Amino acid sequence: MTSLLTVVTGRPAAGKTTLAAFLGRELALPVISKDDYKQVLLDLLPEDERIPRNREIGKASYFVMLRAADAVLTAGQSVILETHFYLGMSEPDLLALAEKHGAQMVQIHCSADLAELKRRHTARVEARLRPYIDHPGIHDRIPENANWKPLELHVPLLRLNTSTPDASDQALAWVRPWLKR
């Protein structure tokens, strides 16, 4: 059976992490999130270096995420990758990863209206669970290629409005058949 590389994309606070975790539990698949690695790397730094080196650590954690996915796919397993990828930049890395392993790739692009994204993100910032990852006002300053639209991967794509009550179930029903191919 072919491994499945499920790429969960979308803007910050679009529900990517929540959806990926749900799919991972329901499908018994590993979930690899860039922000998990970023938090580990930031925690290793002295506090006064975390903000100045945030962008550098973000880039490093992206490549650690890809390497971890490579290891999972090398073992013949399917995997879920989750982060806000960059349109026009992330596609070559993801396509090369899938090709290297002969993996089927699918993309789920999470979205919600901008007011909802800002509300969710503000709640995250106020909770201060990830103070060096969740920054106030991010939707007003992230670049246009920061996954406002799905990546141009030319693979099966589910556009998912995570504001709908059954969004997770829709995604699960959509992904499940891809695992059986």
N, C-alpha and C positions, 0 to 999 in steps of 0.2 A: 504494500500500500504506500502511496506517495505521502510524504509529510506535507502538512498544511502550515503555511506562514500567514497568520491573520494579523493584519496591520490595522490598528485602531488609531484613527487620526481625528483632528479637530482642534478648534481654538481652546485656549485655557478656559477651564470650568465648563466645557461642553459635555462632560460626563464620561470622558475616555477611561479614566482610572476605575471608576465605579463599574462601567460596563465590562472592561477587561477582567476585573476581579470576578464579576459574576460569571462571565463566560469560562474563565479558568476553573472556578469551582464546579460549574455544571458539566463541563466537558473533561474535567480532570487533566487540564493542560497547564504547563508552566506559563506564567505571565511575566514578561520582562518589561519594566518601566524605567525610562531614563531617569526620572526624578528619584527613584529609589537609590540608584547609583550616585546621583548628584548629591543627595543628602549624606550618604556615607562619606564621600570625598570631602564635602564641606565640613563635616564633623571632625575630620582629621586635621583641619587647619586651625591655627589660632583665631580666635573670634575677630580680631581686627583685620584679618586677611580675607574673611569670607565675602564681604561685599566687593572689594576691589578685584577679587579673583573669580567672581561668580560666573562671568561669561566664559572664561577659560575652563572652569570646572564643568560648566554645562556642555561645552564641546567635548571635553574628555569623556564625560559620562555617556554621551551619545555613542562614541566609538566603543566604550566598554559594553554598552547595551548590545551593539551589533556583534561584538565578539562573543558575548554570552549566548546570543541567538544562534550564532555559528556553531557553538559547542552542542547546543540542544539538537539542532538539525543534523549535525555530524553523527549523533547517537541515533538518528532515524526517528526522532520524535517530532511532533507538531508543536508549535509555539505561538504565543500571542505577544506582539510587540505593541507598546503604547507610549506615545509622547505627542507633542505638537511638532510634527515634522515640518520641514521647510520646502514648499513647492519650488521645483526647479533645482533643488540641491540634494534632497534626500532620495529621489527616485533611483539614481545610478547605484547607490549603496544597497538599496532594498532589492532591486532587480538582479544585481550581481549575487547577492546572498541566496535568493531563490534559485537562480540558475546554477550556482555552484552545487547545490544539493538536489536539484531536480524537484524542488518543492513547488506545490501549487500555492499561489499567493492570492489572497482576497483582501479587500479593503473595506472597513466600516468607517464612514466619515460621520462623526457625531456633531450635532449642531443644536442650537436653540436660538431664540431671538436675542439680540444684543442686550436688551434690558435684563433678561433672565441670566445671561452669562455674567453681566456685571454684578447682579445681585448675588449669584453663587460665589463669585470670586471675592466680593467684599466680605461675605460671611467667612470664607476661608482665611482671608487676611486677618480678620478680627479674632479668629480662633487661635492664631499664632502657633499652629502645629508645625508649620514649615516656614519659619520667618525669613529664611534666606532663599526660598524658592517662590513663595507666594508674595508678590509685590503689589502694592496699591496701584490702581489705575492702569494696569497692564494693557487692557483692551484699547486704551487711547494712544498707546505708543508702540505696540508690537508691529513689525513690518507686515506689509500686505501678503508676503509669501509665507507667513507663519500659519499656514493651514487654514486660512479663511475658506478655501475651497479644497476639494479632495486632491490628493496627489495625482499626478498624471502617470499612472502605472499601467494603464490599459489591461487591467485585471478585473474580475467581477467586483462590483462596487455596490454596497448598501449605503444609501444616504438615510441617516437615522436622526430624527428629531427626538432628542432625549427628554423633551418636556412632556411627551405623551406617556400616559401611565403604563402602557405595555411595551415600551421601547426595548427593555432587556429581553423580554420574551420574543419580540420580533427578531432581534439579532440572533438569539439562540436558534430559533427555527430556521433562520437563513444560513447560519454557519454549519449546523449539524450535518446536512447532506454533503458538504464539501469534505468533511472528515472521512466519509465512507468511500471516497473515490480512489 
